[in-house]
Amino acid sequence: MENKKRQTRSSSSRSKRNEGGVAKKVMFGLGTLILIGILSVLMLAGIFMMYVKTTLAPSIQIDPDDYIMKLSSTLYYQDKETDQWVEYQTYYGDENRIWVDFDVIPDAMWQAAVAIEDHRFFEHHGVDWRRTLGAVTGLITGDTHYGGSTITQQMLKNLTQDNAPYVNRKVREIFRALEFEKNMTKNEILEQYLNRVFFGKGCYGVQTAAQFYFGKDVSELSVAECASIIAITNNPSMYGPMSTVVITNPETDTKKTARQLNKERQELILDRMADPKVGLNYLTKEEAEAAKAEVLLFADGTTSADELVQHANESNLRINGWFAEKVLDDVVADLADMLQIEKKDARIRLMNGGYRIYTTVDPKIQELVESVYADRSNLNLTSKKGQPIQSGITILDPYTGDVVATVGAMGPKTGNLVSNYATMKHQVGSSIKPLTCYAPAVDAGVVTPGTVFDNYPVRLLNNKPWPKNSPNKYTGLTTVQEGVKHSLNTIAVQTVEALGIPESFAFATEKLNLDLCPDDMNVSSLGLGGLTYGLNTMEMAAAFACFVNDGIYMEPRTYVKVTKLDANGEEVVVLENTQETHVAMKETTAYLMNQMLQAAVNGGTGSSAKFSGMHIAGKTGTTSDSRDRYFVGYTPYYVAAVWTGYKTPEKIVYRGNPSITMWKKVMQPIHNGLADKSFHTSTSGITEVTICRDSGMLATDACQADLRGDRIIKVKVPVGMEPKDYCTVHQYRDYCTEGKCLATPNCPSQSVVQKAFLNINRENYGPGIKAEDDAYVIANLEKALESAEGGTGGCPVHGAGYVPPVLDPSLDPNDPNYIPPTGENMPENGEAEKPERPAAPDPDTAIDPEKIWDDLWHTIDN
C-alpha cells in the first residue's frame, strides 16, 4: 500500500512538473514573440525616423519669410546715361492675387473658414489627429468623403504646390504643419491661407474674390458675403456663384446651378458658425438666420435669387513681358541650385519674397522688339494647314554677354509662362557651320580662307552623291571663303573632316558652350547642322558674339545680381551672377571669321540682311525640309539670333529667309543714329597673300592664263599660314580657238593659243553629277578630243579631213610679203578701216572671238 501511495505521489509530482514546464515554455514563446514584436516596431520606427531625417527633413523645413506674399519682387535696369538703376517692372505671379493684411479681413471671413474647414483650428498644433485618424480609416474602407487636412495643412499645400502621390504628400504635410506652427501664430496662418486659396475665375485670395464677385474690397463685405466666398473653396467650379455648371442628381434627376449650390453651402457655413454643438459660437442663431435671408448682389448686377449666370470676365491676370519672364526663369534656376530646392519652390519664393533683380535689359530695345513681334503684318505668313508663323529672337551685347532684349513668339503676349520660341531648342541648319566647321579649323591652322576644297560630292551615301548643296549644283574647286559666303555643304563637310570630328565637337561644346549631345559627334551634325535636339537663340547669339569680341566667350546672362532687404533694412546680395568667360579662339581667327561672314551678307546667302551705314556679318540656316529657318547676324554693336517656323513643324514657303526679315525689321531701327565702325581696328597677326583660287597655292603665270580668265586672288591669312609652294593645278596646253578644244597637229597656228587648264582627277559619280569647272579639266578635254568626229578623234573643226585655206601672203602681217593698207582703203583720218567683226561669242565657252579679233586688229593697225 505504501508503495502505491509513493508511486501516486511521484506521478502527481511529475505531472505538476510537466505542467509547469509547459507553462514556462508558453510564457517563453509569448515573451519571445512580444520581444520580436517590440524589436520590429522599434526597427520600423528607426527606419521611419531615418526616413524622416534623410528624406522628409529637407522638404519639411519651411521658412515663413520666404513665402510672405506681401513683398513683390521688382526688376531693375541700368540707365545708360546716368548708370543709375531704375525700376523696370514689378513681377506678376502666375495668379491674380492682391495681398491684404489680417487686420483688414473681416472676422466673419476667417470665422467662416474655420467653421467649415477646421473647427478645432485653435486647439491643435497643425494636425487634427482625430480627423487624420478618420481620414486614414476612410482610406482603408474606401470612404473618401472624410477630409483630414487642417487649415495649416491646406495652406502649406497651396504654398509648396506639393502634388506628389497621396500617402507621401500627406506624411510630408503632417510634419510640415507641426514644424510650421512652431514659428507662426494662428492669425499669421489664417492670413496666409486666406490670401492663397483659389476662388475660381482666376481669383486667388479673398481680396481678389471680393472685387470679382461683389465689386468691393474685402473689408466691406457682410457676414453673408463672407460665407458665400468661403463656400467656393470646396470646389470653385461647382460652388462658384459665377460658374455656369449645372449639377444633376442621378437619383432624383433634379438639376441645380452652381449659384444654388453656393447658396446651400453658404447657409451650411452660417449654421456651423452658430451651432452650439460645433462650439464656436461666432454667431447667434438670429444673426445666422438674418445672414441667410440676405439677398446677395453680385458684381455683374445679378442676385443670389438668379438661377444661372454667364460672366465673360474670366480673369484680369496681369501679364509679364517676355524679358521679365526669361530673367525670372534664370533666377529661379540659379536660386534652386544655390538653395538645393526644387524650381517650383524657388519660384514661389521669388514671386513673394520682395527680391530686387538687377537685369541686363535695355528697355528701349525690348520695347521696339516687342512692338515688331506683336505686329503679325511684319511677317504675314500662314502654313498650308493654316498655322500662323512663329519666331523667337535674342539680342545681346557681344562685349559683356548681357542679353538686352528677347521675345519668344509673334503676336501679342496673352499669358504668363506661355511657349517661348526663343528659348526652345530648334534645328539651326547651316548657321552652325561657322561654329563647328570654319572657326575651329582656322583656329587649329588646318585651313585658311584661301584653302581650296572641291565643291563636288564627297562620297556616295546610300548609293547617292553626298552631300547636296542648295541649290543642288557643284562649282568645282572652291576656296573656304567662297564656301562660307555661299554656304556650300561640300566645303563644310570637307573642312570638318580635315579638322577631325572630335576636335570639332570639343570646340563647339568646350569653347563655345553649345549644348550638343554625344549623338551629335558625326560629320552630318557638325558639318550640316542636323542636330539631335537643336539649339536655342541665346546659345547661338553668345557663340557668334565671340567673333565680335576678339575671340572671347562671355556667358550670356539676363541679370547681374539679386538682392533682398534684411531685418535691419540693409540690402544684401542673395545671388551674384558671375559669368564664365574664356578665350574661345585666337584673335586672328575672330578677325578672319568676321571677314568671311561679312562677305556672306555683302554678296552671299545673307545679302537681304544688309542695310546701309553699318558693318554687318551673319550666317543663314535652313533645314533640308525648310521647316526651320535661322539667321544669326551681328554688327559691331549687337548680335541677334532669330528662329522662324511653325508650332507644329511644316514646310515654310517664303521668298527669301523669314528670319532675316524679322532680324532686319528689328536691327535696322536699333542702329539708327549709331556710327558705323569696323569689327577690328588691329590687323596684327594677319597678312595678305596672292594665291591661285583653284589650288590655294602661290600663283604662277599659268594661273593668270586660265581659259576662264585670271584666277589670281588676294586673301588674308594668319601670319605663318602663308602657302609655301607654287600652284601645280594649272598646266599649259595648246588650245584651238576655233575648235574650242585642245589643239591637234591639224589645227593651224593662227587658231592655236596657249592656255592653262586644271590638272586634277575627280571621281565620276554617274551621269548628271558634274562640276561647273569640268570643262576646264585636262583629263576631260583629252577625253572630249578622243571622242570628237564620231569617235575618230581630233579637233571638231580641224579633223583628219581638214584642208587649211591658202592665205594671200599680203594679208598676213607676219609674212615678209605683207603689204600694209594704203590709198583707197585708207580713211581720211589716216587710219586703216577695220574689217567687220566676227559673230558674238559662243555662250558655251569663255573665249570671246570678238575680243580676239579686236586684239588681232590692234596688232595689224599698229
DRENVEXZA-713494 format. One line per 4 residues: number of its first residue (from 1); their letters; for each residue x, y, z of C-alpha. Coordinates in steps of 0.02 Angstrom, whole numbers. Layout:
N
NUM	a	X/Y/Z | ...
//
This chain:
862
1	menk	0/0/0 | 139/119/46 | 223/86/-121 | 66/127/-213
5	krqt	48/291/-117 | 228/334/-154 | 202/295/-337 | 44/401/-341
9	rsss	133/548/-258 | 279/528/-377 | 164/525/-528 | 69/678/-466
13	srsk	232/771/-439 | 294/731/-614 | 128/789/-686 | 140/953/-595
17	rneg	319/974/-651 | 267/939/-833 | 125/1064/-822 | 244/1194/-752
21	gvak	369/1160/-891 | 236/1182/-1025 | 179/1346/-946 | 357/1409/-941
25	kvmf	380/1362/-1123 | 219/1451/-1172 | 268/1604/-1074 | 441/1599/-1151
29	glgt	367/1585/-1325 | 246/1729/-1293 | 386/1832/-1222 | 492/1797/-1373
33	lili	351/1847/-1490 | 319/2006/-1390 | 504/2045/-1391 | 513/2014/-1577
37	gils	360/2125/-1599 | 436/2262/-1494 | 602/2249/-1585 | 512/2250/-1751
41	vlml	414/2404/-1701 | 573/2489/-1641 | 662/2439/-1800 | 520/2505/-1907
45	agif	514/2661/-1800 | 701/2681/-1825 | 683/2657/-2012 | 541/2782/-2013
49	mmyv	641/2908/-1913 | 787/2884/-2030 | 667/2915/-2175 | 605/3071/-2088
53	kttl	783/3130/-2055 | 856/3094/-2226 | 708/3113/-2343 | 574/3215/-2258
57	apsi	678/3336/-2155 | 748/3433/-2303 | 573/3453/-2376 | 479/3498/-2216
61	qidp	585/3647/-2169 | 479/3796/-2220 | 546/3970/-2186 | 395/4086/-2175
65	ddyi	500/4234/-2228 | 523/4152/-2399 | 336/4144/-2427 | 271/4311/-2365
69	mkls	168/4367/-2513 | 155/4549/-2464 | 328/4581/-2538 | 328/4589/-2728
73	stly	491/4560/-2819 | 549/4702/-2931 | 656/4707/-3087 | 779/4848/-3121
77	yqdk	881/4906/-3272 | 1034/5017/-3281 | 1009/5184/-3367 | 1145/5205/-3499
81	etdq	1162/5391/-3474 | 1163/5402/-3284 | 1219/5224/-3239 | 1082/5227/-3108
85	wvey	971/5076/-3078 | 791/5113/-3125 | 636/5010/-3087 | 584/4913/-3242
89	qtyy	439/4805/-3186 | 358/4727/-3035 | 347/4541/-3059 | 172/4474/-3078
93	gden	150/4294/-3024 | 53/4158/-3112 | -101/4201/-3010 | -215/4352/-2996
97	riwv	-191/4399/-2814 | -194/4556/-2706 | -124/4534/-2531 | -220/4603/-2382
101	dfdv	-164/4603/-2201 | -257/4504/-2071 | -324/4657/-1980 | -410/4714/-2142
105	ipda	-501/4548/-2166 | -673/4544/-2080 | -685/4425/-1933 | -831/4339/-2019
109	mwqa	-715/4285/-2161 | -590/4187/-2056 | -729/4128/-1940 | -823/4056/-2089
113	avai	-664/3968/-2147 | -632/3893/-1975 | -813/3840/-1956 | -821/3741/-2119
117	edhr	-640/3687/-2142 | -561/3660/-1971 | -669/3695/-1818 | -531/3636/-1698
121	ffeh	-405/3753/-1780 | -365/3846/-1619 | -347/3686/-1519 | -221/3584/-1620
125	hgvd	-40/3619/-1666 | -55/3599/-1853 | -129/3423/-1862 | -303/3369/-1804
129	wrrt	-263/3191/-1753 | -446/3141/-1736 | -483/3196/-1914 | -321/3118/-1976
133	lgav	-369/2950/-1897 | -540/2965/-1978 | -461/3001/-2146 | -346/2850/-2130
137	tgli	-494/2739/-2085 | -590/2808/-2232 | -442/2773/-2345 | -444/2590/-2287
141	tgdt	-633/2569/-2301 | -649/2665/-2462 | -742/2813/-2386 | -655/2962/-2468
145	hygg	-778/3093/-2405 | -686/3116/-2240 | -559/3254/-2257 | -414/3257/-2136
149	stit	-320/3415/-2184 | -318/3562/-2067 | -312/3742/-2124 | -125/3739/-2090
153	qqml	-102/3585/-2199 | -209/3659/-2339 | -112/3821/-2333 | 55/3728/-2343
157	knlt	-7/3626/-2491 | -53/3786/-2582 | 112/3864/-2531 | 226/3722/-2585
161	qdna	121/3662/-2733 | 161/3485/-2675 | 57/3369/-2786 | 151/3207/-2754
165	pyvn	59/3041/-2729 | -65/3045/-2585 | 22/2949/-2445 | 194/3028/-2469
169	rkvr	117/3200/-2479 | 8/3175/-2325 | 157/3119/-2222 | 254/3274/-2276
173	eifr	103/3385/-2242 | 89/3320/-2064 | 271/3351/-2022 | 272/3518/-2112
177	alef	118/3576/-2019 | 190/3527/-1850 | 353/3615/-1890 | 268/3768/-1966
181	eknm	158/3804/-1816 | 312/3815/-1707 | 358/3977/-1796 | 191/4052/-1846
185	tkne	43/4118/-1746 | -134/4062/-1786 | -176/4235/-1855 | -24/4230/-1970
189	ileq	-76/4060/-2034 | -254/4120/-2068 | -184/4272/-2158 | -77/4159/-2268
193	ylnr	-223/4041/-2300 | -350/4175/-2346 | -228/4261/-2463 | -180/4100/-2553
197	vffg	-337/3999/-2577 | -414/3986/-2751 | -591/4054/-2776 | -617/4016/-2960
201	kgcy	-621/4133/-3111 | -435/4166/-3094 | -455/4237/-2918 | -328/4195/-2783
205	gvqt	-354/4267/-2611 | -504/4347/-2528 | -469/4524/-2590 | -472/4475/-2774
209	aaqf	-625/4366/-2743 | -716/4509/-2656 | -682/4626/-2801 | -730/4499/-2933
213	yfgk	-889/4429/-2857 | -956/4581/-2761 | -865/4730/-2835 | -798/4789/-2667
217	dvse	-647/4772/-2554 | -643/4627/-2433 | -655/4745/-2284 | -828/4799/-2345
221	lsva	-905/4625/-2353 | -1052/4574/-2246 | -1062/4411/-2148 | -1172/4336/-2284
225	ecas	-1050/4387/-2420 | -902/4317/-2323 | -991/4149/-2304 | -1033/4149/-2490
229	iiai	-849/4173/-2536 | -787/4039/-2415 | -918/3920/-2487 | -823/3925/-2653
233	tnnp	-662/3847/-2587 | -726/3667/-2581 | -746/3660/-2771 | -741/3826/-2866
237	smyg	-821/3759/-3024 | -965/3681/-2925 | -991/3815/-2792 | -934/3973/-2881
241	pmst	-1081/4094/-2897 | -1019/4147/-3070 | -994/3968/-3129 | -1111/3905/-3266
245	vvit	-1101/3724/-3208 | -1266/3632/-3183 | -1265/3478/-3071 | -1392/3339/-3097
249	npet	-1440/3224/-2954 | -1437/3048/-3031 | -1566/2982/-2906 | -1697/3119/-2921
253	dtkk	-1646/3190/-3091 | -1661/3364/-3016 | -1542/3500/-3076 | -1455/3633/-2975
257	tarq	-1349/3778/-3035 | -1181/3823/-2960 | -1264/3977/-2886 | -1395/3872/-2798
261	lnke	-1260/3757/-2731 | -1161/3907/-2670 | -1313/3968/-2577 | -1340/3798/-2495
265	rqel	-1158/3788/-2438 | -1162/3970/-2379 | -1309/3927/-2266 | -1218/3772/-2202
269	ildr	-1071/3882/-2154 | -1182/4007/-2066 | -1266/3867/-1970 | -1099/3798/-1912
273	madp	-1043/3971/-1857 | -1194/3974/-1740 | -1212/3789/-1696 | -1180/3759/-1511
277	kvgl	-1132/3578/-1547 | -987/3640/-1652 | -946/3753/-1507 | -877/3904/-1599
281	nylt	-1019/4025/-1561 | -962/4151/-1690 | -1143/4199/-1724 | -1306/4190/-1631
285	keea	-1447/4091/-1709 | -1535/4254/-1751 | -1381/4329/-1835 | -1358/4171/-1937
289	eaak	-1539/4172/-1994 | -1527/4357/-2040 | -1371/4324/-2145 | -1456/4177/-2231
293	aevl	-1603/4289/-2276 | -1492/4425/-2351 | -1507/4436/-2541 | -1333/4443/-2615
297	lfad	-1300/4571/-2752 | -1158/4514/-2864 | -1040/4624/-2964 | -1125/4582/-3129
301	gtts	-1292/4654/-3069 | -1373/4486/-3032 | -1427/4422/-2862 | -1420/4259/-2767
305	adel	-1600/4227/-2821 | -1549/4210/-3005 | -1534/4031/-3065 | -1392/4042/-3192
309	vqha	-1262/4172/-3226 | -1146/4195/-3375 | -993/4301/-3341 | -869/4348/-3476
313	nesn	-729/4421/-3371 | -638/4261/-3328 | -483/4345/-3259 | -388/4507/-3253
317	lrin	-220/4420/-3239 | -75/4540/-3263 | 48/4481/-3394 | 237/4490/-3381
321	gwfa	340/4546/-3529 | 449/4423/-3624 | 610/4482/-3543 | 537/4482/-3368
325	ekvl	481/4303/-3392 | 651/4247/-3456 | 752/4330/-3319 | 639/4255/-3187
329	ddvv	663/4082/-3260 | 850/4109/-3248 | 843/4174/-3069 | 729/4030/-3017
333	adla	852/3903/-3088 | 1000/3984/-3001 | 907/4007/-2837 | 851/3825/-2838
337	dmlq	1029/3770/-2871 | 1100/3878/-2733 | 972/3827/-2602 | 961/3646/-2661
341	iekk	772/3656/-2679 | 653/3619/-2821 | 619/3752/-2951 | 436/3766/-2905
345	dari	486/3810/-2725 | 613/3936/-2788 | 481/4015/-2900 | 362/4034/-2754
349	rlmn	497/4118/-2651 | 543/4234/-2793 | 362/4282/-2825 | 332/4328/-2645
353	ggyr	498/4367/-2563 | 524/4550/-2605 | 682/4518/-2707 | 767/4652/-2809
357	iytt	827/4585/-2976 | 955/4690/-3069 | 933/4645/-3252 | 1029/4673/-3413
361	vdpk	878/4730/-3514 | 883/4884/-3623 | 702/4942/-3607 | 703/5042/-3769
365	iqel	766/4895/-3871 | 650/4774/-3782 | 500/4886/-3817 | 549/4901/-4000
369	vesv	570/4713/-4021 | 406/4677/-3935 | 314/4801/-4047 | 388/4721/-4204
373	yadr	345/4546/-4148 | 171/4591/-4088 | 125/4654/-4262 | 95/4500/-4369
377	snln	91/4604/-4527 | 280/4612/-4514 | 284/4429/-4567 | 113/4387/-4637
381	ltsk	141/4202/-4667 | 23/4055/-4644 | 59/3871/-4672 | -33/3756/-4789
385	kgqp	-130/3690/-4639 | -174/3864/-4580 | -44/3888/-4444 | 21/4065/-4415
389	iqsg	209/4084/-4424 | 306/4090/-4261 | 475/4163/-4218 | 591/4196/-4072
393	itil	738/4316/-4053 | 878/4353/-3930 | 987/4509/-3940 | 1143/4530/-3835
397	dpyt	1290/4643/-3810 | 1440/4545/-3878 | 1565/4629/-3763 | 1476/4590/-3599
401	gdvv	1364/4442/-3641 | 1217/4541/-3574 | 1051/4499/-3654 | 972/4667/-3695
405	atvg	809/4602/-3769 | 715/4443/-3807 | 544/4397/-3874 | 476/4221/-3877
409	amgp	332/4224/-4002 | 240/4326/-4132 | 79/4416/-4094 | 27/4498/-3930
413	ktgn	80/4403/-3772 | -80/4331/-3699 | -21/4248/-3538 | 120/4203/-3421
417	lvsn	232/4052/-3444 | 174/4028/-3624 | 276/3944/-3761 | 440/4035/-3789
421	yatm	517/4000/-3959 | 674/4099/-3916 | 720/3979/-3776 | 658/3818/-3858
425	khqv	786/3712/-3948 | 766/3708/-4137 | 867/3645/-4283 | 988/3781/-4340
429	gssi	1041/3713/-4510 | 1193/3791/-4592 | 1205/3931/-4464 | 1307/3810/-4360
433	kplt	1446/3796/-4490 | 1549/3945/-4430 | 1546/3870/-4254 | 1583/3687/-4289
437	cyap	1675/3693/-4457 | 1764/3852/-4502 | 1811/3937/-4338 | 1887/3780/-4260
441	avda	1977/3732/-4421 | 2050/3907/-4444 | 2096/3914/-4260 | 2186/3747/-4270
445	gvvt	2283/3800/-4425 | 2200/3665/-4531 | 2128/3788/-4657 | 2134/3971/-4703
449	pgtv	2008/4072/-4803 | 2115/4031/-4955 | 2116/3843/-4931 | 2037/3753/-5079
453	fdny	1920/3604/-5075 | 1823/3527/-5217 | 1642/3584/-5218 | 1587/3413/-5276
457	pvrl	1507/3263/-5188 | 1623/3194/-5055 | 1561/3016/-5072 | 1412/2905/-5108
461	lnnk	1290/2884/-4965 | 1157/2751/-4992 | 1217/2748/-5173 | 1179/2934/-5191
465	pwpk	1306/3076/-5205 | 1326/3163/-5037 | 1313/3298/-4981 | 1199/3402/-5087
469	nspn	1205/3590/-5096 | 1061/3711/-5102 | 1034/3745/-5244 | 1091/3571/-5296
473	kytg	1242/3611/-5404 | 1430/3597/-5389 | 1555/3727/-5444 | 1715/3627/-5426
477	lttv	1875/3691/-5346 | 1823/3822/-5218 | 1907/3920/-5078 | 1846/3909/-4899
481	qegv	1795/4091/-4901 | 1682/4058/-5051 | 1614/3905/-4961 | 1564/4016/-4813
485	khsl	1494/4151/-4924 | 1379/4034/-5020 | 1350/3907/-4880 | 1417/3760/-4979
489	ntia	1385/3595/-4890 | 1527/3505/-4979 | 1657/3630/-4918 | 1591/3623/-4739
493	vqtv	1597/3433/-4735 | 1775/3427/-4802 | 1827/3560/-4677 | 1758/3461/-4530
497	ealg	1840/3302/-4593 | 2006/3390/-4616 | 1993/3455/-4437 | 1927/3295/-4358
501	ipes	1756/3255/-4285 | 1815/3251/-4102 | 1906/3416/-4122 | 1752/3498/-4199
505	fafa	1638/3434/-4061 | 1758/3486/-3923 | 1775/3662/-3993 | 1586/3685/-4002
509	tekl	1548/3616/-3830 | 1700/3673/-3731 | 1749/3835/-3814 | 1577/3898/-3866
513	nldl	1471/3811/-3732 | 1348/3742/-3859 | 1233/3612/-3782 | 1264/3468/-3902
517	cpdd	1238/3286/-3856 | 1358/3141/-3890 | 1248/3084/-4034 | 1295/3245/-4124
521	mnvs	1475/3187/-4140 | 1464/3150/-4326 | 1502/3241/-4487 | 1319/3266/-4535
525	slgl	1275/3353/-4371 | 1433/3457/-4359 | 1454/3493/-4544 | 1273/3521/-4595
529	gglt	1181/3560/-4433 | 1072/3405/-4418 | 1075/3405/-4227 | 986/3284/-4112
533	ygln	895/3417/-4011 | 947/3583/-4087 | 1000/3744/-4002 | 911/3900/-3938
537	tmem	936/4080/-3993 | 1031/4130/-3836 | 1161/3994/-3862 | 1183/4042/-4044
541	aaaf	1195/4228/-4009 | 1326/4201/-3873 | 1432/4090/-3985 | 1431/4213/-4131
545	acfv	1472/4354/-4010 | 1648/4281/-3994 | 1686/4343/-4170 | 1645/4522/-4121
549	ndgi	1732/4510/-3953 | 1906/4464/-4020 | 1879/4279/-3986 | 1825/4298/-3803
553	ymep	1672/4198/-3749 | 1557/4283/-3625 | 1422/4176/-3546 | 1253/4256/-3587
557	rtyv	1155/4323/-3440 | 991/4412/-3408 | 1029/4478/-3235 | 1179/4544/-3139
561	kvtk	1129/4510/-2960 | 981/4478/-2845 | 966/4563/-2676 | 847/4570/-2529
565	ldan	823/4681/-2377 | 874/4601/-2213 | 789/4628/-2044 | 885/4791/-2024
569	geev	831/4859/-2193 | 1003/4832/-2268 | 1014/4769/-2446 | 1108/4605/-2453
573	vvle	1159/4507/-2607 | 1070/4341/-2625 | 1135/4293/-2797 | 1287/4362/-2889
577	ntqe	1279/4315/-3073 | 1463/4298/-3109 | 1489/4248/-3289 | 1601/4115/-3360
581	thva	1722/4196/-3480 | 1868/4121/-3575 | 1968/4134/-3735 | 1871/4032/-3862
585	mket	1983/4065/-4012 | 2131/4167/-4071 | 2102/4348/-4111 | 2160/4314/-4289
589	tayl	2027/4179/-4305 | 1892/4300/-4250 | 1957/4429/-4374 | 1952/4308/-4521
593	mnqm	1780/4241/-4473 | 1714/4420/-4474 | 1789/4446/-4646 | 1707/4290/-4716
597	lqaa	1538/4317/-4632 | 1534/4497/-4693 | 1555/4429/-4869 | 1406/4313/-4838
601	vngg	1299/4467/-4804 | 1375/4580/-4937 | 1353/4458/-5080 | 1309/4285/-5015
605	tgss	1163/4193/-4936 | 1131/4331/-4808 | 1130/4478/-4929 | 949/4528/-4890
609	akfs	1002/4570/-4711 | 1109/4715/-4771 | 1063/4893/-4731 | 1166/5049/-4764
613	gmhi	1281/5135/-4643 | 1334/4984/-4540 | 1456/4839/-4548 | 1353/4679/-4543
617	agkt	1403/4497/-4539 | 1300/4340/-4519 | 1252/4166/-4569 | 1089/4090/-4629
621	gtts	1021/3918/-4587 | 889/3808/-4667 | 841/3628/-4631 | 829/3511/-4779
625	dsrd	639/3511/-4773 | 628/3700/-4744 | 537/3676/-4579 | 660/3784/-4484
629	ryfv	739/3946/-4544 | 879/4030/-4449 | 985/4185/-4456 | 1120/4246/-4338
633	gytp	1176/4419/-4387 | 1284/4545/-4298 | 1359/4718/-4304 | 1498/4797/-4201
637	yyva	1359/4839/-4075 | 1241/4692/-4057 | 1216/4508/-4101 | 1041/4443/-4139
641	avwt	990/4263/-4169 | 820/4227/-4246 | 724/4064/-4271 | 568/4054/-4378
645	gykt	449/3908/-4404 | 279/3839/-4358 | 217/3774/-4190 | 187/3606/-4271
649	peki	328/3588/-4398 | 278/3618/-4579 | 370/3671/-4734 | 396/3859/-4744
653	vyrg	354/3931/-4914 | 429/4104/-4921 | 529/4205/-5045 | 690/4232/-4950
657	npsi	728/4194/-4769 | 591/4246/-4646 | 716/4251/-4504 | 815/4384/-4598
661	tmwk	653/4480/-4623 | 622/4487/-4435 | 807/4518/-4398 | 813/4668/-4512
665	kvmq	648/4742/-4450 | 722/4741/-4275 | 905/4778/-4302 | 892/4920/-4428
669	pihn	794/5037/-4313 | 903/4988/-4164 | 1056/5053/-4258 | 978/5217/-4313
673	glad	1095/5355/-4256 | 1240/5239/-4215 | 1406/5275/-4301 | 1473/5143/-4419
677	ksfh	1633/5060/-4367 | 1732/4906/-4414 | 1739/4747/-4312 | 1926/4756/-4279
681	tsts	2044/4903/-4277 | 2202/4796/-4272 | 2260/4676/-4407 | 2410/4616/-4307
685	gite	2447/4436/-4346 | 2362/4446/-4517 | 2449/4454/-4685 | 2387/4463/-4864
689	vtic	2448/4339/-4994 | 2423/4316/-5180 | 2362/4142/-5222 | 2279/4039/-5356
693	rdsg	2094/4023/-5320 | 2091/3846/-5391 | 2234/3774/-5288 | 2255/3890/-5140
697	mlat	2441/3890/-5179 | 2555/4033/-5230 | 2502/4099/-5400 | 2601/4074/-5562
701	dacq	2585/4143/-5738 | 2484/3988/-5782 | 2351/4039/-5653 | 2331/4202/-5748
705	adlr	2322/4111/-5916 | 2171/4005/-5866 | 2047/3990/-6011 | 1914/4068/-5898
709	gdri	2021/4219/-5862 | 2136/4273/-5722 | 2121/4155/-5572 | 2237/4252/-5458
713	ikvk	2161/4324/-5298 | 2222/4405/-5138 | 2171/4331/-4971 | 2208/4369/-4790
717	vpvg	2282/4229/-4684 | 2365/4217/-4514 | 2550/4254/-4512 | 2641/4089/-4530
721	mepk	2497/4010/-4628 | 2551/4078/-4797 | 2566/3945/-4934 | 2745/3896/-4972
725	dyct	2727/3805/-5138 | 2677/3868/-5310 | 2521/3810/-5399 | 2531/3637/-5475
729	vhqy	2349/3629/-5528 | 2365/3743/-5679 | 2460/3673/-5827 | 2485/3748/-6001
733	rdyc	2409/3665/-6153 | 2389/3719/-6335 | 2209/3769/-6366 | 2118/3784/-6531
737	tegk	2009/3936/-6526 | 1905/3878/-6675 | 1876/3700/-6617 | 1863/3752/-6436
741	clat	1968/3604/-6386 | 2146/3555/-6352 | 2245/3587/-6510 | 2296/3447/-6627
745	pncp	2431/3444/-6762 | 2297/3486/-6890 | 2247/3648/-6803 | 2325/3797/-6895
749	sqsv	2446/3903/-6797 | 2338/4058/-6810 | 2200/3962/-6716 | 2312/3898/-6578
753	vqka	2347/3988/-6415 | 2425/3931/-6253 | 2304/3923/-6107 | 2311/3845/-5935
757	flni	2195/3707/-5878 | 2161/3607/-5720 | 2267/3454/-5692 | 2157/3360/-5568
761	nren	2070/3193/-5550 | 1887/3190/-5499 | 1779/3041/-5454 | 1641/3002/-5577
765	ygpg	1476/2981/-5483 | 1372/2948/-5636 | 1276/3048/-5766 | 1210/3215/-5712
769	ikae	1337/3238/-5572 | 1454/3368/-5641 | 1552/3516/-5579 | 1549/3682/-5670
773	dday	1738/3677/-5697 | 1734/3503/-5776 | 1753/3586/-5947 | 1924/3652/-5895
777	vian	1997/3490/-5826 | 2135/3423/-5938 | 2079/3242/-5922 | 1904/3289/-5978
781	leka	1969/3392/-6125 | 2077/3246/-6181 | 1929/3128/-6175 | 1825/3252/-6273
785	lesa	1961/3262/-6407 | 1968/3073/-6421 | 1780/3059/-6444 | 1765/3200/-6573
789	eggt	1715/3170/-6757 | 1604/3023/-6717 | 1736/2932/-6616 | 1881/2954/-6739
793	ggcp	1961/3086/-6630 | 2035/3254/-6670 | 1980/3435/-6672 | 1797/3451/-6719
797	vhga	1845/3590/-6842 | 2017/3537/-6898 | 1993/3350/-6904 | 2082/3222/-7013
801	gyvp	1998/3283/-7173 | 2031/3466/-7139 | 2123/3564/-7278 | 2186/3731/-7218
805	pvld	2147/3878/-7334 | 2286/3961/-7435 | 2304/4138/-7373 | 2362/4284/-7480
809	psld	2533/4324/-7406 | 2497/4508/-7424 | 2357/4491/-7295 | 2464/4406/-7163
813	pndp	2551/4536/-7055 | 2680/4403/-7006 | 2726/4364/-7188 | 2879/4453/-7264
817	nyip	2770/4496/-7415 | 2637/4582/-7307 | 2577/4747/-7385 | 2500/4870/-7259
821	ptge	2338/4951/-7319 | 2362/5116/-7415 | 2272/5229/-7537 | 2090/5194/-7572
825	nmpe	2071/5080/-7423 | 2146/5209/-7304 | 2017/5326/-7224 | 2038/5515/-7221
829	ngea	2098/5515/-7042 | 2246/5409/-7094 | 2188/5253/-7001 | 2154/5089/-7086
833	ekpe	1973/5037/-7095 | 1937/4895/-6975 | 1853/4744/-7058 | 1685/4683/-6998
837	rpaa	1690/4600/-6829 | 1654/4415/-6810 | 1496/4348/-6730 | 1458/4364/-6543
841	pdpd	1548/4243/-6429 | 1481/4067/-6411 | 1396/4056/-6241 | 1468/3881/-6216
845	taid	1645/3945/-6197 | 1734/4082/-6106 | 1832/4127/-6266 | 1769/4289/-6342
849	peki	1804/4289/-6531 | 1765/4474/-6540 | 1899/4513/-6411 | 2025/4403/-6500
853	wddl	1982/4491/-6663 | 1999/4662/-6581 | 2170/4614/-6514 | 2223/4547/-6684
857	whti	2163/4705/-6773 | 2254/4811/-6646 | 2414/4719/-6695 | 2377/4742/-6879
861	dn	2331/4925/-6857 | 2494/4958/-6768
//
